[in-house]
């Protein structure tokens, strides 16, 4: 029997696999070669390793190369492994191998070994460590060459340490370590100074380079051209190109691309294309970077059709679009809200296998986030993770901002925690995004807490952070808190910008502090801050609205003197404010002047003027403006039609209103819930109750989206007029459409029953509301309490108050107004005064009608001293007395025949331009016309009338 065949020895097996791997590498089958190498049972022999390790390194299979140790005495294998470690960004193992090999007699560390490691340091942003490695190299006796010096200089310059690089170069040349810098070294210094935007120093280096006998080559010239472009000096860049030609150095594609890119960034697309044509004429073929720059320029200029055409042409001329080209086009289309086209190009990119990098993913997330498409943003983020990309600070910040834009601050905070778990440090932009989200929700305390967290982490809030806080404080917490934030900003040394000025001026004017707003504006202008159109427009708007027309026109004059020519927005502010002040002729003259300056009125201009005429109930003039608007080729929008329709309905012109409704729909406008509400309210105000359901049905047929808000508007208006039967029919229609009534619906129905004095039905509706699992709110209970008060059943309110307390609801201003008024009408002074005291102790200010009820109760009882005390107190609390208040007091004092008090009150009324009612005058006459009082009656009436 023949013996079984012997298995090949491990060395032979390894040798066979190694040979197979080399064959696969030569054939370009890298994955298969990598798999073969990973399955090697033992290390191949030295001769095979001398071939295998360099082959793996040059093929980019760094992870496979570092599995082996270098062959003793062979610099090629050593250098290949160091290169592979650097490619894998593993600098520590590379340095350890370099040092271990330097101290080993059999290893062959040479200048190339150190040059490879120095290049790795530079590429990974650690060029500042290069001088220490260079010193170690000298200490170990390894000579350095021009490549070494050039690499060290590049590394230092990349870190911004250009002066240190220049000093080191000078030291090496003087110390005769090298005879002189070569072109690479000089170009590294030129590039370094260009990157820190010190063009004078860059030119000085170029001059010295020539003095040393080294000619400035295309790389050096291109670096200078790009440097001048980066500092915005395109004329100097073009001058450098002319010098380049004069020196016999032909501009290449890099030269032209730098200039084309700068012109495109400046929106000088025509100049960019002129350069492009000159470049092609000179025989220089554009590359993908050149054409991508032109695509970007066209997109910046809004010429998307041309950008897309060029994008399609790129492949035909041999410059296949790369991920930068795709990113530019996708991002620009997304920002222009051309989402379908953007999505189509993204799909094409993926299908073509163009690799998306983190920059592109982040840009796509940013454009989607700005449109509020948070779900798509999260999908893109997950796609980036699945592509093994590690999100950086910018990516996380964009994701946080997208959450905040949709009001999902909780989601933003979760992303912040996730970011910190991944050891990615947030910056001022990250925190400012969250603070902005919190401010929009009105959560100012939490926003201030995040500001404190920023400072604790050593992240200084910037002008955007403070601007957001100031704006939020004005909106939600008042002037004092906003000005405190402004003071903190100045204390921290943060410079004010235009947005902050606008927030301050806007906030102060809304708080009635127009003088302070004007003073702040002038102070900022005096400090040298270049105020813009928005700042001027905000101040002009405020001055107009306070009636200070001379000051407003003076600021407008200042705007023109600063050569900030009036644009349509400024004219619209002037026109709007003049219309608000009822000065329509002046507004019309501004419209004429606007046209004379070459500016075209827009929809906002005409909408303002139409609204002004409608407010004055001059619907015929408003319709003439509509005709003029159409004649000027300005299409009316939904606001135009809604304003006119509402005005016509209020004027009772139903037929013309219906005609405009039909025109609105034929123009392609679908009624919105806001249009529906305003139109039905107009029917309500004009008492055209028969038209409410007709108009509602018409709008539904015109495409109005039937949702809960639409039906709530209809139910509320019907119930307000006591049409509860029709409202109940609407409730049935809602049910058939699958629209579930909510608390607002039931509140309207309860109000309708209360207005019709059907309290039993109102409470039955409340019970039905509870059965359907709906939670009543404070408005529900106030409506029920109001119904009881109107019916004179104030004694029955305890049950409602008990139910309200059970629901965890506290009485509000209106609750107290109802209760105090009800008890006062029933002459229950003890309970009325107790509730009044409780109300004011909680910071609520009673309505004038509430004070009138209390004063009337005391006046009926002849307790005029107490009535007078309440009258004085109401004025202290900012509740201005009406004619009714004075009538009650005058009647009360007349009843007591106290002519002195009556005379004071009548004089006060006259000063406030209030008139006593006929009943009050009759009461005065009767009270003071009795025997012995006729003279007093004559004096009192003379106080008020000229007799």
Secondary structure as the mmCIF struct_conf table of DSSP 4:
data_model
#
loop_
_struct_conf.conf_type_id
_struct_conf.id
_struct_conf.beg_label_comp_id
_struct_conf.beg_label_asym_id
_struct_conf.beg_label_seq_id
_struct_conf.end_label_comp_id
_struct_conf.end_label_asym_id
_struct_conf.end_label_seq_id
HELX_LH_PP_P HELX_LH_PP_P1 UNK A 2 UNK A 9
HELX_RH_AL_P HELX_RH_AL_P1 UNK A 10 UNK A 26
TURN_TY1_P TURN_TY1_P1 UNK A 27 UNK A 28
HELX_RH_AL_P HELX_RH_AL_P2 UNK A 30 UNK A 38
TURN_TY1_P TURN_TY1_P2 UNK A 39 UNK A 39
BEND BEND1 UNK A 41 UNK A 42
HELX_LH_PP_P HELX_LH_PP_P2 UNK A 43 UNK A 45
HELX_RH_AL_P HELX_RH_AL_P3 UNK A 46 UNK A 58
TURN_TY1_P TURN_TY1_P3 UNK A 59 UNK A 60
HELX_RH_AL_P HELX_RH_AL_P4 UNK A 62 UNK A 65
TURN_TY1_P TURN_TY1_P4 UNK A 66 UNK A 67
BEND BEND2 UNK A 68 UNK A 68
HELX_LH_PP_P HELX_LH_PP_P3 UNK A 69 UNK A 71
TURN_TY1_P TURN_TY1_P5 UNK A 72 UNK A 73
HELX_RH_AL_P HELX_RH_AL_P5 UNK A 75 UNK A 87
TURN_TY1_P TURN_TY1_P6 UNK A 88 UNK A 89
HELX_RH_AL_P HELX_RH_AL_P6 UNK A 91 UNK A 102
TURN_TY1_P TURN_TY1_P7 UNK A 103 UNK A 103
TURN_TY1_P TURN_TY1_P8 UNK A 105 UNK A 106
HELX_RH_AL_P HELX_RH_AL_P7 UNK A 111 UNK A 123
TURN_TY1_P TURN_TY1_P9 UNK A 124 UNK A 125
HELX_RH_3T_P HELX_RH_3T_P1 UNK A 127 UNK A 129
HELX_RH_AL_P HELX_RH_AL_P8 UNK A 130 UNK A 139
TURN_TY1_P TURN_TY1_P10 UNK A 140 UNK A 141
HELX_RH_AL_P HELX_RH_AL_P9 UNK A 146 UNK A 158
TURN_TY1_P TURN_TY1_P11 UNK A 159 UNK A 160
HELX_RH_AL_P HELX_RH_AL_P10 UNK A 162 UNK A 174
TURN_TY1_P TURN_TY1_P12 UNK A 175 UNK A 176
BEND BEND3 UNK A 177 UNK A 179
HELX_RH_AL_P HELX_RH_AL_P11 UNK A 183 UNK A 195
TURN_TY1_P TURN_TY1_P13 UNK A 196 UNK A 197
HELX_RH_AL_P HELX_RH_AL_P12 UNK A 199 UNK A 211
TURN_TY1_P TURN_TY1_P14 UNK A 212 UNK A 213
HELX_RH_AL_P HELX_RH_AL_P13 UNK A 218 UNK A 230
TURN_TY1_P TURN_TY1_P15 UNK A 231 UNK A 232
HELX_RH_AL_P HELX_RH_AL_P14 UNK A 234 UNK A 246
TURN_TY1_P TURN_TY1_P16 UNK A 247 UNK A 248
HELX_RH_AL_P HELX_RH_AL_P15 UNK A 253 UNK A 265
TURN_TY1_P TURN_TY1_P17 UNK A 266 UNK A 267
HELX_RH_AL_P HELX_RH_AL_P16 UNK A 269 UNK A 281
TURN_TY1_P TURN_TY1_P18 UNK A 282 UNK A 283
HELX_LH_PP_P HELX_LH_PP_P4 UNK A 284 UNK A 286
HELX_RH_AL_P HELX_RH_AL_P17 UNK A 288 UNK A 300
TURN_TY1_P TURN_TY1_P19 UNK A 301 UNK A 302
HELX_RH_AL_P HELX_RH_AL_P18 UNK A 304 UNK A 316
TURN_TY1_P TURN_TY1_P20 UNK A 317 UNK A 318
HELX_RH_AL_P HELX_RH_AL_P19 UNK A 323 UNK A 335
TURN_TY1_P TURN_TY1_P21 UNK A 336 UNK A 337
HELX_RH_AL_P HELX_RH_AL_P20 UNK A 339 UNK A 351
TURN_TY1_P TURN_TY1_P22 UNK A 352 UNK A 353
HELX_LH_PP_P HELX_LH_PP_P5 UNK A 354 UNK A 356
HELX_RH_AL_P HELX_RH_AL_P21 UNK A 358 UNK A 370
TURN_TY1_P TURN_TY1_P23 UNK A 371 UNK A 372
HELX_RH_AL_P HELX_RH_AL_P22 UNK A 374 UNK A 386
TURN_TY1_P TURN_TY1_P24 UNK A 387 UNK A 388
HELX_RH_AL_P HELX_RH_AL_P23 UNK A 393 UNK A 405
TURN_TY1_P TURN_TY1_P25 UNK A 406 UNK A 407
HELX_RH_AL_P HELX_RH_AL_P24 UNK A 409 UNK A 421
TURN_TY1_P TURN_TY1_P26 UNK A 422 UNK A 423
HELX_RH_AL_P HELX_RH_AL_P25 UNK A 428 UNK A 440
TURN_TY1_P TURN_TY1_P27 UNK A 441 UNK A 442
HELX_RH_AL_P HELX_RH_AL_P26 UNK A 444 UNK A 456
TURN_TY1_P TURN_TY1_P28 UNK A 457 UNK A 458
HELX_RH_AL_P HELX_RH_AL_P27 UNK A 463 UNK A 476
TURN_TY1_P TURN_TY1_P29 UNK A 477 UNK A 477
HELX_RH_AL_P HELX_RH_AL_P28 UNK A 479 UNK A 491
TURN_TY1_P TURN_TY1_P30 UNK A 492 UNK A 493
HELX_LH_PP_P HELX_LH_PP_P6 UNK A 494 UNK A 496
HELX_RH_AL_P HELX_RH_AL_P29 UNK A 498 UNK A 510
TURN_TY1_P TURN_TY1_P31 UNK A 511 UNK A 512
HELX_RH_AL_P HELX_RH_AL_P30 UNK A 514 UNK A 526
TURN_TY1_P TURN_TY1_P32 UNK A 527 UNK A 528
HELX_RH_AL_P HELX_RH_AL_P31 UNK A 533 UNK A 545
TURN_TY1_P TURN_TY1_P33 UNK A 546 UNK A 547
HELX_RH_AL_P HELX_RH_AL_P32 UNK A 549 UNK A 561
TURN_TY1_P TURN_TY1_P34 UNK A 562 UNK A 563
HELX_RH_AL_P HELX_RH_AL_P33 UNK A 568 UNK A 580
TURN_TY1_P TURN_TY1_P35 UNK A 581 UNK A 582
HELX_RH_AL_P HELX_RH_AL_P34 UNK A 584 UNK A 596
TURN_TY1_P TURN_TY1_P36 UNK A 597 UNK A 598
HELX_LH_PP_P HELX_LH_PP_P7 UNK A 599 UNK A 601
HELX_RH_AL_P HELX_RH_AL_P35 UNK A 603 UNK A 615
TURN_TY1_P TURN_TY1_P37 UNK A 616 UNK A 617
HELX_RH_AL_P HELX_RH_AL_P36 UNK A 619 UNK A 631
TURN_TY1_P TURN_TY1_P38 UNK A 632 UNK A 633
HELX_RH_AL_P HELX_RH_AL_P37 UNK A 638 UNK A 650
TURN_TY1_P TURN_TY1_P39 UNK A 651 UNK A 652
HELX_RH_AL_P HELX_RH_AL_P38 UNK A 654 UNK A 666
TURN_TY1_P TURN_TY1_P40 UNK A 667 UNK A 668
HELX_LH_PP_P HELX_LH_PP_P8 UNK A 669 UNK A 672
HELX_RH_AL_P HELX_RH_AL_P39 UNK A 673 UNK A 685
TURN_TY1_P TURN_TY1_P41 UNK A 686 UNK A 687
HELX_RH_AL_P HELX_RH_AL_P40 UNK A 689 UNK A 701
TURN_TY1_P TURN_TY1_P42 UNK A 702 UNK A 703
HELX_RH_AL_P HELX_RH_AL_P41 UNK A 708 UNK A 720
TURN_TY1_P TURN_TY1_P43 UNK A 721 UNK A 722
HELX_RH_AL_P HELX_RH_AL_P42 UNK A 724 UNK A 736
TURN_TY1_P TURN_TY1_P44 UNK A 737 UNK A 738
HELX_LH_PP_P HELX_LH_PP_P9 UNK A 739 UNK A 741
HELX_RH_AL_P HELX_RH_AL_P43 UNK A 743 UNK A 755
TURN_TY1_P TURN_TY1_P45 UNK A 756 UNK A 757
HELX_RH_AL_P HELX_RH_AL_P44 UNK A 759 UNK A 771
TURN_TY1_P TURN_TY1_P46 UNK A 772 UNK A 773
HELX_LH_PP_P HELX_LH_PP_P10 UNK A 774 UNK A 776
HELX_RH_AL_P HELX_RH_AL_P45 UNK A 778 UNK A 790
TURN_TY1_P TURN_TY1_P47 UNK A 791 UNK A 792
HELX_RH_3T_P HELX_RH_3T_P2 UNK A 794 UNK A 796
HELX_RH_AL_P HELX_RH_AL_P46 UNK A 797 UNK A 806
TURN_TY1_P TURN_TY1_P48 UNK A 807 UNK A 808
HELX_LH_PP_P HELX_LH_PP_P11 UNK A 809 UNK A 811
HELX_RH_AL_P HELX_RH_AL_P47 UNK A 813 UNK A 825
TURN_TY1_P TURN_TY1_P49 UNK A 826 UNK A 827
HELX_RH_AL_P HELX_RH_AL_P48 UNK A 829 UNK A 841
TURN_TY1_P TURN_TY1_P50 UNK A 842 UNK A 843
HELX_RH_AL_P HELX_RH_AL_P49 UNK A 848 UNK A 860
TURN_TY1_P TURN_TY1_P51 UNK A 861 UNK A 862
HELX_RH_AL_P HELX_RH_AL_P50 UNK A 864 UNK A 876
TURN_TY1_P TURN_TY1_P52 UNK A 877 UNK A 878
HELX_RH_AL_P HELX_RH_AL_P51 UNK A 883 UNK A 895
TURN_TY1_P TURN_TY1_P53 UNK A 896 UNK A 897
HELX_RH_AL_P HELX_RH_AL_P52 UNK A 899 UNK A 911
TURN_TY1_P TURN_TY1_P54 UNK A 912 UNK A 913
HELX_RH_AL_P HELX_RH_AL_P53 UNK A 918 UNK A 928
BEND BEND4 UNK A 930 UNK A 930
TURN_TY1_P TURN_TY1_P55 UNK A 931 UNK A 932
HELX_RH_AL_P HELX_RH_AL_P54 UNK A 934 UNK A 944
BEND BEND5 UNK A 945 UNK A 945
#
